[in-house]
Every structure is written in structure tokens, then in C-alpha cells.
């Protein structure tokens, strides 16, 4: 019983760590998106194919990177 339970708990730990890593990567991408938006000029009109948002890439790395 103990060995079976331990194996299942370890599997759950591994899954939680994998999900935490995915969430951290997602959070970092959201930080980069906010920084990218902050770097763009304000505009009154909607974005079009020449919009800077569509053509520029973020210049700064995410915090903690």
C-alpha cells in the first residue's frame, strides 16, 4: 500500500511541477506582451496591417530573465 501511494504522490508532484513551469512560461509571455504594449505609441484608430503592434518585437526581456 505504501509503495503504491508513494508512486501516485510522486506522479502528482511531477505533474504539478510541469504545470507550474507552463504557468511560469505563460506569465513571462504576458509580461513581455505588456512591455511590448507599453513601448508602442498611443494611437486613436484601430490597428491595421501597418500597425506597429503587428510588426515590432519586444525589445526588453521579461523580468527575471
N, CA, C and O atoms as CSV, one atom per row, in Angstrom:
chain,resi,resn,atom,element,x,y,z
A,1,UNK,N,N,0.820,-1.191,0.000
A,1,UNK,CA,C,0.000,0.000,0.000
A,1,UNK,C,C,0.866,1.258,0.000
A,1,UNK,O,O,0.624,2.183,-0.775
A,2,UNK,N,N,1.861,1.291,0.858
A,2,UNK,CA,C,2.721,2.461,0.962
A,2,UNK,C,C,3.423,2.735,-0.365
A,2,UNK,O,O,3.466,3.883,-0.808
A,3,UNK,N,N,3.972,1.709,-1.007
A,3,UNK,CA,C,4.688,1.891,-2.275
A,3,UNK,C,C,3.752,2.416,-3.361
A,3,UNK,O,O,4.132,3.287,-4.143
A,4,UNK,N,N,2.540,1.891,-3.409
A,4,UNK,CA,C,1.562,2.341,-4.408
A,4,UNK,C,C,1.199,3.803,-4.176
A,4,UNK,O,O,1.154,4.592,-5.120
A,5,UNK,N,N,0.945,4.158,-2.947
A,5,UNK,CA,C,0.589,5.529,-2.623
A,5,UNK,C,C,1.744,6.475,-2.918
A,5,UNK,O,O,1.538,7.557,-3.468
A,6,UNK,N,N,2.966,6.070,-2.554
A,6,UNK,CA,C,4.133,6.913,-2.806
A,6,UNK,C,C,4.286,7.176,-4.299
A,6,UNK,O,O,4.536,8.311,-4.706
A,7,UNK,N,N,4.139,6.142,-5.113
A,7,UNK,CA,C,4.267,6.284,-6.565
A,7,UNK,C,C,3.239,7.282,-7.107
A,7,UNK,O,O,3.557,8.105,-7.966
A,8,UNK,N,N,2.027,7.202,-6.608
A,8,UNK,CA,C,0.984,8.122,-7.074
A,8,UNK,C,C,1.241,9.553,-6.621
A,8,UNK,O,O,0.987,10.497,-7.370
A,9,UNK,N,N,1.743,9.720,-5.398
A,9,UNK,CA,C,2.050,11.064,-4.898
A,9,UNK,C,C,3.197,11.666,-5.703
A,9,UNK,O,O,3.139,12.839,-6.073
A,10,UNK,N,N,4.231,10.886,-5.979
A,10,UNK,CA,C,5.359,11.374,-6.770
A,10,UNK,C,C,4.885,11.781,-8.171
A,10,UNK,O,O,5.326,12.800,-8.703
A,11,UNK,N,N,3.994,10.994,-8.764
A,11,UNK,CA,C,3.460,11.336,-10.083
A,11,UNK,C,C,2.697,12.660,-10.029
A,11,UNK,O,O,2.790,13.472,-10.950
A,12,UNK,N,N,1.954,12.871,-8.964
A,12,UNK,CA,C,1.210,14.138,-8.821
A,12,UNK,C,C,2.166,15.312,-8.636
A,12,UNK,O,O,1.916,16.401,-9.155
A,13,UNK,N,N,3.251,15.102,-7.907
A,13,UNK,CA,C,4.258,16.155,-7.740
A,13,UNK,C,C,4.849,16.526,-9.094
A,13,UNK,O,O,4.974,17.706,-9.420
A,14,UNK,N,N,5.213,15.519,-9.878
A,14,UNK,CA,C,5.790,15.770,-11.201
A,14,UNK,C,C,4.818,16.533,-12.086
A,14,UNK,O,O,5.218,17.455,-12.796
A,15,UNK,N,N,3.550,16.160,-12.049
A,15,UNK,CA,C,2.528,16.862,-12.841
A,15,UNK,C,C,2.376,18.307,-12.374
A,15,UNK,O,O,2.268,19.217,-13.196
A,16,UNK,N,N,2.366,18.520,-11.067
A,16,UNK,CA,C,2.250,19.882,-10.531
A,16,UNK,C,C,3.454,20.732,-10.939
A,16,UNK,O,O,3.297,21.904,-11.284
A,17,UNK,N,N,4.642,20.152,-10.903
A,17,UNK,CA,C,5.846,20.893,-11.311
A,17,UNK,C,C,5.809,21.223,-12.799
A,17,UNK,O,O,6.226,22.309,-13.202
A,18,UNK,N,N,5.311,20.292,-13.622
A,18,UNK,CA,C,5.197,20.555,-15.050
A,18,UNK,C,C,4.208,21.690,-15.301
A,18,UNK,O,O,4.469,22.589,-16.101
A,19,UNK,N,N,3.077,21.640,-14.613
A,19,UNK,CA,C,2.070,22.686,-14.779
A,19,UNK,C,C,2.578,24.033,-14.269
A,19,UNK,O,O,2.276,25.071,-14.858
A,20,UNK,N,N,3.343,24.026,-13.186
A,20,UNK,CA,C,3.918,25.266,-12.656
A,20,UNK,C,C,4.881,25.881,-13.660
A,20,UNK,O,O,4.901,27.098,-13.839
A,21,UNK,N,N,5.684,25.041,-14.319
A,21,UNK,CA,C,6.619,25.541,-15.333
A,21,UNK,C,C,5.855,26.141,-16.514
A,21,UNK,O,O,6.235,27.190,-17.033
A,22,UNK,N,N,4.781,25.479,-16.935
A,22,UNK,CA,C,3.955,26.022,-18.025
A,22,UNK,C,C,3.345,27.362,-17.620
A,22,UNK,O,O,3.323,28.299,-18.418
A,23,UNK,N,N,2.859,27.456,-16.404
A,23,UNK,CA,C,2.263,28.695,-15.930
A,23,UNK,C,C,3.305,29.810,-15.840
A,23,UNK,O,O,3.012,30.960,-16.168
A,24,UNK,N,N,4.513,29.477,-15.400
A,24,UNK,CA,C,5.586,30.474,-15.333
A,24,UNK,C,C,5.933,30.980,-16.732
A,24,UNK,O,O,6.150,32.177,-16.920
A,25,UNK,N,N,5.985,30.081,-17.711
A,25,UNK,CA,C,6.273,30.488,-19.092
A,25,UNK,C,C,5.153,31.371,-19.628
A,25,UNK,O,O,5.416,32.365,-20.305
A,26,UNK,N,N,3.911,31.015,-19.330
A,26,UNK,CA,C,2.773,31.815,-19.769
A,26,UNK,C,C,2.812,33.196,-19.123
A,26,UNK,O,O,2.577,34.203,-19.790
A,27,UNK,N,N,3.104,33.244,-17.836
A,27,UNK,CA,C,3.197,34.520,-17.124
A,27,UNK,C,C,4.290,35.391,-17.728
A,27,UNK,O,O,4.097,36.595,-17.902
A,28,UNK,N,N,5.432,34.800,-18.047
A,28,UNK,CA,C,6.528,35.554,-18.667
A,28,UNK,C,C,6.098,36.112,-20.023
A,28,UNK,O,O,6.437,37.247,-20.358
A,29,UNK,N,N,5.355,35.327,-20.805
A,29,UNK,CA,C,4.904,35.832,-22.107
A,29,UNK,C,C,3.914,36.983,-21.929
A,29,UNK,O,O,3.908,37.918,-22.731
A,30,UNK,N,N,3.086,36.929,-20.901
A,30,UNK,CA,C,2.177,38.040,-20.630
A,30,UNK,C,C,2.947,39.290,-20.217
A,30,UNK,O,O,2.593,40.396,-20.625
A,31,UNK,N,N,3.995,39.127,-19.412
A,31,UNK,CA,C,4.838,40.278,-19.046
A,31,UNK,C,C,5.461,40.896,-20.297
A,31,UNK,O,O,5.489,42.118,-20.441
A,32,UNK,N,N,5.961,40.050,-21.204
A,32,UNK,CA,C,6.550,40.562,-22.447
A,32,UNK,C,C,5.509,41.297,-23.284
A,32,UNK,O,O,5.814,42.322,-23.893
A,33,UNK,N,N,4.283,40.780,-23.317
A,33,UNK,CA,C,3.220,41.440,-24.081
A,33,UNK,C,C,2.907,42.817,-23.508
A,33,UNK,O,O,2.727,43.776,-24.258
A,34,UNK,N,N,2.840,42.917,-22.185
A,34,UNK,CA,C,2.576,44.211,-21.550
A,34,UNK,C,C,3.713,45.184,-21.837
A,34,UNK,O,O,3.466,46.351,-22.143
A,35,UNK,N,N,4.947,44.719,-21.742
A,35,UNK,CA,C,6.091,45.586,-22.036
A,35,UNK,C,C,6.053,46.038,-23.489
A,35,UNK,O,O,6.338,47.197,-23.791
A,36,UNK,N,N,5.704,45.131,-24.382
A,36,UNK,CA,C,5.598,45.474,-25.798
A,36,UNK,C,C,4.525,46.542,-26.007
A,36,UNK,O,O,4.743,47.515,-26.729
A,37,UNK,N,N,3.384,46.356,-25.381
A,37,UNK,CA,C,2.321,47.360,-25.490
A,37,UNK,C,C,2.773,48.706,-24.931
A,37,UNK,O,O,2.475,49.748,-25.515
A,38,UNK,N,N,3.484,48.694,-23.812
A,38,UNK,CA,C,3.965,49.943,-23.209
A,38,UNK,C,C,4.953,50.665,-24.112
A,38,UNK,O,O,5.033,51.893,-24.075
A,39,UNK,N,N,5.711,49.925,-24.927
A,39,UNK,CA,C,6.695,50.519,-25.824
A,39,UNK,C,C,6.071,51.125,-27.082
A,39,UNK,O,O,6.719,51.916,-27.767
A,40,UNK,N,N,4.837,50.770,-27.393
A,40,UNK,CA,C,4.190,51.252,-28.606
A,40,UNK,C,C,3.627,52.650,-28.396
A,40,UNK,O,O,3.235,53.015,-27.287
A,41,UNK,N,N,3.593,53.428,-29.472
A,41,UNK,CA,C,2.972,54.754,-29.346
A,41,UNK,C,C,1.459,54.615,-29.204
A,41,UNK,O,O,0.858,53.659,-29.694
A,42,UNK,N,N,0.860,55.584,-28.527
A,42,UNK,CA,C,-0.596,55.611,-28.421
A,42,UNK,C,C,-1.176,55.971,-29.778
A,42,UNK,O,O,-0.583,56.749,-30.525
A,43,UNK,N,N,-2.329,55.409,-30.096
A,43,UNK,CA,C,-3.000,55.766,-31.344
A,43,UNK,C,C,-4.500,55.780,-31.099
A,43,UNK,O,O,-5.031,55.026,-30.284
A,44,UNK,N,N,-5.159,56.657,-31.827
A,44,UNK,CA,C,-6.599,56.808,-31.696
A,44,UNK,C,C,-7.363,55.744,-32.482
A,44,UNK,O,O,-8.428,55.295,-32.061
A,45,UNK,N,N,-6.805,55.344,-33.632
A,45,UNK,CA,C,-7.509,54.429,-34.531
A,45,UNK,C,C,-7.195,52.980,-34.199
A,45,UNK,O,O,-6.255,52.684,-33.460
A,46,UNK,N,N,-8.005,52.075,-34.763
A,46,UNK,CA,C,-7.777,50.643,-34.614
A,46,UNK,C,C,-6.518,50.255,-35.378
A,46,UNK,O,O,-6.075,50.978,-36.270
A,47,UNK,N,N,-5.957,49.128,-35.030
A,47,UNK,CA,C,-4.768,48.621,-35.702
A,47,UNK,C,C,-5.108,48.200,-37.137
A,47,UNK,O,O,-6.197,47.692,-37.405
A,48,UNK,N,N,-4.160,48.420,-38.050
A,48,UNK,CA,C,-4.293,47.988,-39.435
A,48,UNK,C,C,-3.029,47.223,-39.803
A,48,UNK,O,O,-2.169,47.063,-38.938
A,49,UNK,N,N,-2.862,46.742,-41.031
A,49,UNK,CA,C,-1.663,45.960,-41.377
A,49,UNK,C,C,-0.336,46.700,-41.153
A,49,UNK,O,O,0.701,46.056,-40.994
A,50,UNK,N,N,-0.351,48.022,-41.139
A,50,UNK,CA,C,0.875,48.792,-40.890
A,50,UNK,C,C,1.066,49.127,-39.405
A,50,UNK,O,O,1.987,49.860,-39.045
A,51,UNK,N,N,0.232,48.612,-38.585
A,51,UNK,CA,C,0.274,48.903,-37.148
A,51,UNK,C,C,1.592,48.413,-36.542
A,51,UNK,O,O,2.043,47.308,-36.844
A,52,UNK,N,N,2.197,49.222,-35.703
A,52,UNK,CA,C,3.470,48.861,-35.065
A,52,UNK,C,C,3.324,47.623,-34.189
A,52,UNK,O,O,4.275,46.856,-34.043
A,53,UNK,N,N,2.165,47.421,-33.615
A,53,UNK,CA,C,1.950,46.261,-32.762
A,53,UNK,C,C,2.167,44.961,-33.537
A,53,UNK,O,O,2.675,43.985,-32.984
A,54,UNK,N,N,1.784,44.946,-34.811
A,54,UNK,CA,C,1.911,43.744,-35.614
A,54,UNK,C,C,3.313,43.542,-36.160
A,54,UNK,O,O,3.682,42.418,-36.501
A,55,UNK,N,N,4.105,44.605,-36.250
A,55,UNK,CA,C,5.408,44.487,-36.914
A,55,UNK,C,C,6.600,44.517,-35.979
A,55,UNK,O,O,7.679,44.072,-36.369
A,56,UNK,N,N,6.458,45.011,-34.790
A,56,UNK,CA,C,7.587,45.103,-33.869
A,56,UNK,C,C,7.646,43.901,-32.955
A,56,UNK,O,O,6.637,43.241,-32.706
A,57,UNK,N,N,8.846,43.622,-32.456
A,57,UNK,CA,C,9.013,42.590,-31.439
A,57,UNK,C,C,9.449,43.259,-30.159
A,57,UNK,O,O,10.087,44.311,-30.203
A,58,UNK,N,N,9.124,42.682,-29.027
A,58,UNK,CA,C,9.511,43.296,-27.747
A,58,UNK,C,C,11.020,43.475,-27.660
A,58,UNK,O,O,11.788,42.579,-28.013
A,59,UNK,N,N,11.426,44.628,-27.189
A,59,UNK,CA,C,12.848,44.951,-27.108
A,59,UNK,C,C,13.471,44.500,-25.797
A,59,UNK,O,O,14.671,44.233,-25.738
A,60,UNK,N,N,12.658,44.415,-24.739
A,60,UNK,CA,C,13.196,44.085,-23.425
A,60,UNK,C,C,12.854,42.659,-23.040
A,60,UNK,O,O,11.772,42.174,-23.373
A,61,UNK,N,N,13.759,41.972,-22.341
A,61,UNK,CA,C,13.414,40.638,-21.841
A,61,UNK,C,C,12.443,40.749,-20.672
A,61,UNK,O,O,12.337,41.804,-20.045
A,62,UNK,N,N,11.746,39.680,-20.384
A,62,UNK,CA,C,10.808,39.657,-19.266
A,62,UNK,C,C,11.555,39.767,-17.949
A,62,UNK,O,O,12.721,39.380,-17.874
A,63,UNK,N,N,10.908,40.290,-16.898
A,63,UNK,CA,C,11.561,40.378,-15.596
A,63,UNK,C,C,12.034,38.989,-15.133
A,63,UNK,O,O,11.341,37.989,-15.321
A,64,UNK,N,N,13.201,38.955,-14.540
A,64,UNK,CA,C,13.730,37.704,-14.034
A,64,UNK,C,C,14.404,36.865,-15.085
A,64,UNK,O,O,14.762,35.720,-14.807
A,65,UNK,N,N,14.594,37.378,-16.273
A,65,UNK,CA,C,15.229,36.617,-17.353
A,65,UNK,C,C,16.603,37.145,-17.648
A,65,UNK,O,O,17.288,36.626,-18.529
